[in-house]
Amino acid sequence: MEVVWALGQVGAVWMAVVLGLIVLPSALGISLGISEAYMWVLVKTLEWATIRLQKGAKKPQPQVPRTPSATGIIERDETPMEKEIALLHRADFEFSHIFYFCRKGMEAIVEDEVTQRFSSEELLSWNLLTRTNVNFHYISLRLTVVWVIGVVVRYCILLPLRVSLAAIGITSMIVGTTVVGQLPNGRVKNYLSEVVHLTCSRILVRALSGTIHYHNKENRPQKGGICVANHTSPIDAIILTNDGCYAMVGQVHGGLMGIIQRATVKACPHVWFERSEMKDRHLVTKRLREHVADKSKLPILIFPEGTCINNTSVMMFKKGSFEIGGTIYPVAIKYDPQFGDAFWNSSKYNIVSYLLRIMTSWAIVCNVWYLPPMLRKEDEDAVQFANRVRSAIARQGGLTELPWDGGLKRAKVKDTFKEEQQKNYSKMLVRNGSVGSLSAETESD
C-alpha cells in the first residue's frame, strides 16, 4: 500500500508540474521561457558535438567511400536533352545520340531523383540522435558519454512528458469539440470552436517540443479560401493550426483517429469523405465548392502532393484542388532536420513507430511562410495554376521543384511519362530533318 501511495504522490506531482508549467501557459498562448532555455542548451550541445566531430575527422580514420555531394551520390548535369544531343550532332541521327540516354539510365539506376525523396534527408553532421552519414565513426569517450546522457534524457524524461501532453491535448480536443458541438450554430459556437482548436493545437505542439517561426502573417489564409501547403509529415496540420483554424479535408478513419474526426466535425465544418466517396472526384469537388462558396466558413487546408515528401523537395500538385475556384493561399513549410526528422516514411514506419521517433527526437523546429494569395488567370488551366503555386512554394521554402507524381512512392511510372520523352525526341528529329533524310536514303536503296 505504501508503494501505491508513493506512486500516486509522484503521479500527482508530475501532473501538477505538467499542467502548471506547460499546459496552462500554452493554453493561454504565453511562454515561461522553458522552451527557449531548452533550445539554447540544445543548440550549444550540438555545436559542441559538431566541433568534436570536426576535430576527430582530422585524425586518421578507416577508408570509407565518400560521396561527392552532401545531397546524393551523383552530381547531375541538368542540361536539357535537346542541348546535350545538339552537342553530339549537327543534323542527322547518329549512334552517339544513345550516350545521353545511356547516361541518364545509369544515373537513374544508381540514384534516381524521385525515390530518394521518400527516404530521410541526409545530414551534414551527427545530431546525437543517429549516425546519419557513413563517414562518422567513434570519435571520443566524451562524445559517447554525451550521447548516452541524451538517450536517457530523451527516453526517460522527454518521452513521458510528451506522451502526457499529447494525451491531455487529444482528450481536451475530443471533450471540448463534443461539448461545443451541442451548441446551436452561430457566432458563439464558431468562436468557442476556434478557441478549443487553437488551445489543443498549442498543447500538441508543446508535446513535440515545437519551435515554429511564422513569417508574413499578414498573408494568413482567410475564410472562404483554400490553403495549400507542401507535405512532409502528418504533424503539418498541427503546425498550421497552432497559428490559425482550418477546415480539414480527408478520408474517414477508424480507431482513435475516427473518434477525433467524429468529435471535431460537430464543432467545425471539416470535410470528411467515406472511402467510396473519395473515388468520386466530382462528388469531392462539389462538396469542396459548396464549402468555399460560404465565406463564413474556415479556409480549407489541403496538401496537393497527396503524400509525404522528405523536406527537400516539392513534387507534383494534384490539379483537383485548383479546379474548385476561389482564392488560393500558398504556405511553405520547411523543417530543420538538425533537431529531429519530421518526415514520415509511411512505406517503412507505421504511424505508432513514427510518433515514437518524433517524440524521442530533440525537438521539432520549422519555418512557416505565408505567401500572398493567388488567383487562377483567365488563360490558365488547373494544371498550369497548380504548377505556378508549387513553384512559389518551392522558391520560398528553398525546396527542389520536381514534376513527378508523389504516387510513385507506391506505383510504377506511367506509360504517358515514357511516351512524352519519346515524343520530345521524335520532334527533335523532325525539326532537324533527320526523319526526312532517313526516308530518302531508304527509298534510294
Solvent accessible surface area in square Angstrom, and as a share of the most:
residue,aa,sasa,rsa
1,M,193,0.86
2,E,148,0.66
3,V,106,0.61
4,V,100,0.57
5,W,173,0.61
6,A,44,0.34
7,L,120,0.60
8,G,43,0.42
9,Q,86,0.38
10,V,99,0.57
11,G,33,0.32
12,A,59,0.46
13,V,92,0.53
14,W,88,0.31
15,M,73,0.33
16,A,62,0.48
17,V,69,0.40
18,V,1,0.01
19,L,80,0.40
20,G,38,0.36
21,L,84,0.42
22,I,28,0.14
23,V,16,0.09
24,L,103,0.51
25,P,7,0.05
26,S,1,0.01
27,A,29,0.22
28,L,113,0.56
29,G,45,0.43
30,I,89,0.45
31,S,60,0.39
32,L,98,0.49
33,G,31,0.30
34,I,89,0.45
35,S,44,0.28
36,E,99,0.45
37,A,58,0.45
38,Y,57,0.22
39,M,25,0.11
40,W,161,0.56
41,V,83,0.48
42,L,8,0.04
43,V,51,0.29
44,K,98,0.42
45,T,40,0.23
46,L,8,0.04
47,E,87,0.39
48,W,82,0.29
49,A,0,0.00
50,T,35,0.20
51,I,88,0.45
52,R,42,0.15
53,L,9,0.04
54,Q,110,0.49
55,K,111,0.47
56,G,2,0.02
57,A,68,0.53
58,K,170,0.72
59,K,117,0.50
60,P,138,0.87
61,Q,51,0.23
62,P,90,0.57
63,Q,179,0.80
64,V,44,0.25
65,P,118,0.74
66,R,169,0.62
67,T,66,0.38
68,P,88,0.55
69,S,27,0.17
70,A,51,0.39
71,T,116,0.68
72,G,16,0.15
73,I,91,0.46
74,I,42,0.22
75,E,121,0.54
76,R,67,0.24
77,D,78,0.41
78,E,125,0.56
79,T,38,0.22
80,P,76,0.48
81,M,24,0.10
82,E,84,0.38
83,K,127,0.54
84,E,26,0.11
85,I,1,0.00
86,A,52,0.40
87,L,151,0.75
88,L,70,0.35
89,H,17,0.08
90,R,231,0.84
91,A,44,0.34
92,D,66,0.34
93,F,73,0.30
94,E,77,0.35
95,F,163,0.68
96,S,27,0.18
97,H,1,0.01
98,I,80,0.41
99,F,127,0.53
100,Y,23,0.09
101,F,82,0.34
102,C,65,0.39
103,R,74,0.27
104,K,59,0.25
105,G,32,0.31
106,M,119,0.53
107,E,17,0.08
108,A,51,0.39
109,I,149,0.76
110,V,88,0.51
111,E,28,0.13
112,D,37,0.19
113,E,52,0.24
114,V,14,0.08
115,T,82,0.48
116,Q,44,0.20
117,R,36,0.13
118,F,16,0.07
119,S,51,0.33
120,S,59,0.38
121,E,44,0.20
122,E,83,0.37
123,L,14,0.07
124,L,138,0.69
125,S,19,0.12
126,W,6,0.02
127,N,4,0.02
128,L,2,0.01
129,L,35,0.18
130,T,79,0.46
131,R,117,0.43
132,T,30,0.17
133,N,29,0.15
134,V,102,0.59
135,N,32,0.16
136,F,43,0.18
137,H,61,0.27
138,Y,135,0.51
139,I,26,0.13
140,S,17,0.11
141,L,124,0.62
142,R,142,0.52
143,L,5,0.02
144,T,46,0.27
145,V,71,0.41
146,V,39,0.23
147,W,92,0.32
148,V,72,0.42
149,I,97,0.49
150,G,5,0.05
151,V,42,0.24
152,V,77,0.44
153,V,44,0.25
154,R,14,0.05
155,Y,97,0.37
156,C,87,0.52
157,I,93,0.47
158,L,17,0.08
159,L,34,0.17
160,P,54,0.34
161,L,38,0.19
162,R,2,0.01
163,V,77,0.44
164,S,23,0.15
165,L,2,0.01
166,A,12,0.09
167,A,54,0.42
168,I,30,0.15
169,G,0,0.00
170,I,48,0.24
171,T,78,0.45
172,S,42,0.27
173,M,21,0.09
174,I,38,0.19
175,V,85,0.49
176,G,17,0.16
177,T,0,0.00
178,T,46,0.27
179,V,94,0.54
180,V,10,0.06
181,G,16,0.16
182,Q,129,0.57
183,L,66,0.33
184,P,112,0.70
185,N,136,0.70
186,G,34,0.32
187,R,222,0.81
188,V,104,0.60
189,K,21,0.09
190,N,71,0.36
191,Y,142,0.54
192,L,64,0.32
193,S,4,0.03
194,E,49,0.22
195,V,63,0.36
196,V,25,0.14
197,H,17,0.07
198,L,42,0.21
199,T,30,0.18
200,C,4,0.02
201,S,5,0.03
202,R,74,0.27
203,I,5,0.03
204,L,25,0.12
205,V,8,0.05
206,R,59,0.21
207,A,1,0.01
208,L,8,0.04
209,S,27,0.17
210,G,16,0.15
211,T,36,0.21
212,I,27,0.14
213,H,86,0.38
214,Y,38,0.14
215,H,63,0.28
216,N,63,0.32
217,K,93,0.39
218,E,137,0.62
219,N,27,0.14
220,R,91,0.33
221,P,16,0.10
222,Q,102,0.45
223,K,95,0.40
224,G,3,0.03
225,G,2,0.02
226,I,0,0.00
227,C,0,0.00
228,V,0,0.00
229,A,0,0.00
230,N,3,0.02
231,H,28,0.13
232,T,2,0.01
233,S,0,0.00
234,P,50,0.31
235,I,6,0.03
236,D,0,0.00
237,A,23,0.18
238,I,45,0.23
239,I,1,0.00
240,L,0,0.00
241,T,11,0.07
242,N,28,0.14
243,D,21,0.11
244,G,18,0.18
245,C,17,0.10
246,Y,8,0.03
247,A,0,0.00
248,M,37,0.17
249,V,43,0.25
250,G,18,0.18
251,Q,44,0.20
252,V,52,0.30
253,H,90,0.40
254,G,56,0.54
255,G,58,0.56
256,L,100,0.50
257,M,97,0.43
258,G,1,0.01
259,I,78,0.39
260,I,34,0.17
261,Q,6,0.03
262,R,133,0.49
263,A,6,0.05
264,T,8,0.05
265,V,61,0.35
266,K,98,0.41
267,A,7,0.05
268,C,3,0.02
269,P,50,0.32
270,H,14,0.06
271,V,8,0.05
272,W,40,0.14
273,F,0,0.00
274,E,96,0.43
275,R,163,0.59
276,S,85,0.55
277,E,49,0.22
278,M,79,0.35
279,K,172,0.73
280,D,64,0.33
281,R,120,0.44
282,H,141,0.63
283,L,58,0.29
284,V,25,0.14
285,T,17,0.10
286,K,115,0.49
287,R,79,0.29
288,L,10,0.05
289,R,119,0.44
290,E,96,0.43
291,H,7,0.03
292,V,9,0.05
293,A,76,0.59
294,D,55,0.29
295,K,127,0.54
296,S,73,0.47
297,K,67,0.28
298,L,18,0.09
299,P,5,0.03
300,I,0,0.00
301,L,4,0.02
302,I,21,0.11
303,F,42,0.18
304,P,4,0.02
305,E,1,0.00
306,G,61,0.59
307,T,17,0.10
308,C,9,0.05
309,I,2,0.01
310,N,6,0.03
311,N,7,0.03
312,T,30,0.17
313,S,3,0.02
314,V,0,0.00
315,M,0,0.00
316,M,53,0.24
317,F,6,0.02
318,K,81,0.34
319,K,88,0.37
320,G,23,0.22
321,S,11,0.07
322,F,4,0.02
323,E,40,0.18
324,I,12,0.06
325,G,40,0.39
326,G,39,0.37
327,T,36,0.21
328,I,3,0.01
329,Y,23,0.09
330,P,1,0.01
331,V,1,0.00
332,A,0,0.00
333,I,0,0.00
334,K,47,0.20
335,Y,5,0.02
336,D,51,0.26
337,P,27,0.17
338,Q,45,0.20
339,F,20,0.08
340,G,2,0.02
341,D,42,0.22
342,A,3,0.03
343,F,9,0.04
344,W,52,0.18
345,N,17,0.09
346,S,31,0.20
347,S,79,0.51
348,K,140,0.59
349,Y,53,0.20
350,N,96,0.49
351,I,75,0.38
352,V,110,0.63
353,S,42,0.27
354,Y,3,0.01
355,L,69,0.34
356,L,88,0.44
357,R,101,0.37
358,I,2,0.01
359,M,24,0.11
360,T,6,0.04
361,S,7,0.05
362,W,18,0.06
363,A,1,0.01
364,I,1,0.01
365,V,13,0.08
366,C,0,0.00
367,N,43,0.22
368,V,0,0.00
369,W,45,0.16
370,Y,0,0.00
371,L,12,0.06
372,P,85,0.54
373,P,68,0.43
374,M,29,0.13
375,L,115,0.57
376,R,110,0.40
377,K,113,0.48
378,E,185,0.83
379,D,129,0.67
380,E,21,0.09
381,D,69,0.36
382,A,8,0.06
383,V,76,0.44
384,Q,95,0.42
385,F,4,0.02
386,A,1,0.01
387,N,54,0.28
388,R,67,0.25
389,V,0,0.00
390,R,18,0.07
391,S,25,0.16
392,A,13,0.10
393,I,0,0.00
394,A,5,0.04
395,R,177,0.65
396,Q,69,0.31
397,G,5,0.05
398,G,65,0.63
399,L,14,0.07
400,T,63,0.37
401,E,67,0.30
402,L,8,0.04
403,P,83,0.52
404,W,68,0.24
405,D,15,0.08
406,G,0,0.00
407,G,36,0.35
408,L,24,0.12
409,K,30,0.13
410,R,161,0.59
411,A,63,0.49
412,K,185,0.79
413,V,65,0.38
414,K,117,0.50
415,D,95,0.49
416,T,87,0.51
417,F,49,0.21
418,K,111,0.47
419,E,79,0.36
420,E,93,0.42
421,Q,98,0.44
422,Q,122,0.54
423,K,123,0.52
424,N,55,0.28
425,Y,36,0.14
426,S,51,0.33
427,K,119,0.51
428,M,10,0.04
429,L,26,0.13
430,V,100,0.57
431,R,146,0.53
432,N,63,0.32
433,G,36,0.34
434,S,0,0.00
435,V,65,0.37
436,G,47,0.45
437,S,35,0.22
438,L,80,0.40
439,S,54,0.35
440,A,59,0.46
441,E,98,0.44
442,T,99,0.58
443,E,147,0.66
444,S,93,0.60
445,D,153,0.79
